[in-house]
C-alpha cells in the first residue's frame, strides 16, 4: 500500500510540475507585448539609464533616429543633449 502511494507520488509530481512549466512557457510565448508573436516595433526605446542620487536618473532614449540624454527627477524630466542615433551594419558573412 505504501509502495503504491510512493510510485504514484513519484509519477504525478513531475507530471504536474511539467504541465505547470509548459503552461507558463506557452503563456509567455503567446502573450502580446512581450517576446514572441505579439511583439511590435515601438516608437520610443530606452537605450540605457543610470541612477544619480536618491531620486534622480540619467537616461538615453532613442526616438525618431535621435538619441536624447534626459535627466529624470521627482516630478521633472529635462532634455540635456541630443545626438543622431548610430547606424550599425553587420559585415557580410561571405567575406
GROMACS elastic network, one bead per residue, 0.5 to 0.9 nm:
[ bonds ]
;  ai    aj funct       b0    kb
    1     4     6  0.51946   500
    1     5     6  0.64768   500
    1     6     6  0.88773   500
    2     5     6  0.51058   500
    2     6     6  0.62861   500
    2     7     6  0.86820   500
    3     6     6  0.51334   500
    3     7     6  0.61522   500
    3     8     6  0.86262   500
    4     7     6  0.52300   500
    4     8     6  0.62701   500
    4     9     6  0.86065   500
    5     8     6  0.52247   500
    5     9     6  0.61196   500
    5    10     6  0.86533   500
    6    10     6  0.60468   500
    6    11     6  0.85218   500
    7    10     6  0.51454   500
    7    11     6  0.61901   500
    7    12     6  0.85877   500
    8    11     6  0.51278   500
    8    12     6  0.59203   500
    8    13     6  0.83820   500
    9    12     6  0.52922   500
    9    13     6  0.58722   500
    9    14     6  0.86876   500
   10    13     6  0.59466   500
   10    14     6  0.70491   500
   10    15     6  0.89658   500
   11    14     6  0.62416   500
   11    15     6  0.65248   500
   12    16     6  0.60380   500
   12    17     6  0.84572   500
   13    16     6  0.53119   500
   13    17     6  0.61277   500
   13    18     6  0.85434   500
   14    18     6  0.59079   500
   14    19     6  0.84824   500
   15    18     6  0.51346   500
   15    19     6  0.62014   500
   15    20     6  0.86715   500
   16    19     6  0.50901   500
   16    20     6  0.62013   500
   16    21     6  0.86178   500
   17    20     6  0.51327   500
   17    21     6  0.61458   500
   17    22     6  0.85501   500
   18    21     6  0.50615   500
   18    22     6  0.59933   500
   18    23     6  0.84705   500
   19    22     6  0.50807   500
   19    23     6  0.60506   500
   19    24     6  0.86177   500
   20    23     6  0.51588   500
   20    24     6  0.62517   500
   20    25     6  0.85978   500
   21    24     6  0.52528   500
   21    25     6  0.61124   500
   21    26     6  0.85862   500
   22    25     6  0.50906   500
   22    26     6  0.60544   500
   22    27     6  0.84688   500
   23    26     6  0.51880   500
   23    27     6  0.60582   500
   23    28     6  0.86160   500
   24    27     6  0.50304   500
   24    28     6  0.61737   500
   24    29     6  0.86748   500
   25    28     6  0.51892   500
   25    29     6  0.63229   500
   25    30     6  0.87842   500
   26    29     6  0.50975   500
   26    30     6  0.61889   500
   26    31     6  0.84126   500
   27    30     6  0.52785   500
   27    31     6  0.57728   500
   28    31     6  0.52678   500
   28    32     6  0.86624   500
   28    34     6  0.72684   500
   28    35     6  0.74098   500
   28    36     6  0.79752   500
   29    32     6  0.84063   500
   29    34     6  0.77168   500
   29    35     6  0.64121   500
   29    36     6  0.51895   500
   29    37     6  0.68987   500
   29    38     6  0.84307   500
   30    34     6  0.82448   500
   30    35     6  0.81754   500
   30    36     6  0.65113   500
   30    37     6  0.60603   500
   30    38     6  0.67870   500
   31    34     6  0.59494   500
   31    35     6  0.76155   500
   31    36     6  0.76532   500
   31    37     6  0.76632   500
   31    38     6  0.63992   500
   31    39     6  0.87045   500
   32    35     6  0.77551   500
   32    36     6  0.78796   500
   32    37     6  0.69428   500
   32    39     6  0.62467   500
   32    40     6  0.87205   500
   33    36     6  0.83892   500
   33    37     6  0.85348   500
   33    38     6  0.53323   500
   33    40     6  0.69033   500
   34    37     6  0.82800   500
   34    38     6  0.65769   500
   34    39     6  0.57355   500
   34    40     6  0.88159   500
   35    38     6  0.69569   500
   35    39     6  0.56497   500
   36    39     6  0.58882   500
   37    40     6  0.86835   500
   42    45     6  0.67772   500
   43    62     6  0.83590   500
   43    63     6  0.62575   500
   43    64     6  0.72204   500
   44    61     6  0.69755   500
   44    62     6  0.58639   500
   44    63     6  0.50023   500
   44    64     6  0.78839   500
   45    60     6  0.87654   500
   45    61     6  0.57844   500
   45    62     6  0.51245   500
   45    63     6  0.67137   500
   46    49     6  0.76240   500
   46    59     6  0.73704   500
   46    60     6  0.62431   500
   46    62     6  0.62947   500
   46    63     6  0.89927   500
   47    59     6  0.75505   500
   47    60     6  0.53874   500
   47    61     6  0.55621   500
   47    62     6  0.65541   500
   47    67     6  0.85186   500
   48    58     6  0.83693   500
   48    59     6  0.56901   500
   48    60     6  0.52633   500
   48    61     6  0.73367   500
   49    57     6  0.67709   500
   49    58     6  0.55393   500
   49    60     6  0.62578   500
   49    61     6  0.86884   500
   50    56     6  0.87971   500
   50    57     6  0.56375   500
   50    58     6  0.54089   500
   50    59     6  0.64847   500
   51    54     6  0.77215   500
   51    55     6  0.76764   500
   51    56     6  0.59712   500
   51    58     6  0.63630   500
   51    59     6  0.86682   500
   52    55     6  0.71661   500
   52    58     6  0.67049   500
   53    56     6  0.54617   500
   53    57     6  0.75405   500
   54    57     6  0.87360   500
   55    72     6  0.83011   500
   55    73     6  0.58199   500
   55    74     6  0.63199   500
   56    71     6  0.72103   500
   56    72     6  0.56001   500
   56    74     6  0.70794   500
   57    70     6  0.83451   500
   57    71     6  0.59228   500
   57    72     6  0.50657   500
   57    73     6  0.64101   500
   58    69     6  0.70176   500
   58    70     6  0.58482   500
   58    72     6  0.61860   500
   58    73     6  0.88542   500
   59    68     6  0.80138   500
   59    69     6  0.57620   500
   59    70     6  0.53644   500
   59    71     6  0.65152   500
   59    72     6  0.74740   500
   60    67     6  0.64161   500
   60    68     6  0.55216   500
   60    70     6  0.63963   500
   61    66     6  0.82095   500
   61    67     6  0.55743   500
   61    68     6  0.51566   500
   61    69     6  0.65294   500
   61    70     6  0.75066   500
   62    65     6  0.67216   500
   62    66     6  0.56070   500
   62    68     6  0.62796   500
   62    85     6  0.70443   500
   63    66     6  0.53402   500
   63    67     6  0.63807   500
   63    68     6  0.75998   500
   63    85     6  0.85210   500
   64    67     6  0.83476   500
   64    85     6  0.86462   500
   65    83     6  0.89683   500
   65    84     6  0.61676   500
   65    85     6  0.52071   500
   65    86     6  0.82480   500
   66    82     6  0.68707   500
   66    83     6  0.57249   500
   66    86     6  0.84440   500
   67    81     6  0.83389   500
   67    82     6  0.57645   500
   67    83     6  0.52262   500
   67    84     6  0.57915   500
   67    85     6  0.52673   500
   67    86     6  0.86128   500
   68    79     6  0.68592   500
   68    80     6  0.75184   500
   68    81     6  0.58564   500
   68    83     6  0.65600   500
   68    84     6  0.86247   500
   68    85     6  0.89823   500
   69    78     6  0.86555   500
   69    79     6  0.60552   500
   69    80     6  0.54493   500
   69    81     6  0.50800   500
   69    82     6  0.63109   500
   69    83     6  0.85417   500
   70    77     6  0.66689   500
   70    78     6  0.54831   500
   70    80     6  0.54053   500
   70    81     6  0.72131   500
   70    82     6  0.89824   500
   71    76     6  0.81212   500
   71    77     6  0.57117   500
   71    78     6  0.51945   500
   71    79     6  0.64119   500
   71    80     6  0.67459   500
   72    75     6  0.80803   500
   72    76     6  0.60294   500
   72    78     6  0.66159   500
   72    79     6  0.89314   500
   73    76     6  0.52809   500
   73    77     6  0.64019   500
   73    78     6  0.86530   500
   74    77     6  0.83085   500
   79    82     6  0.78371   500
   83    86     6  0.88214   500
   84    87     6  0.89809   500
   90    93     6  0.85067   500
   91    94     6  0.87172   500
   91    95     6  0.78396   500
   92    95     6  0.57433   500
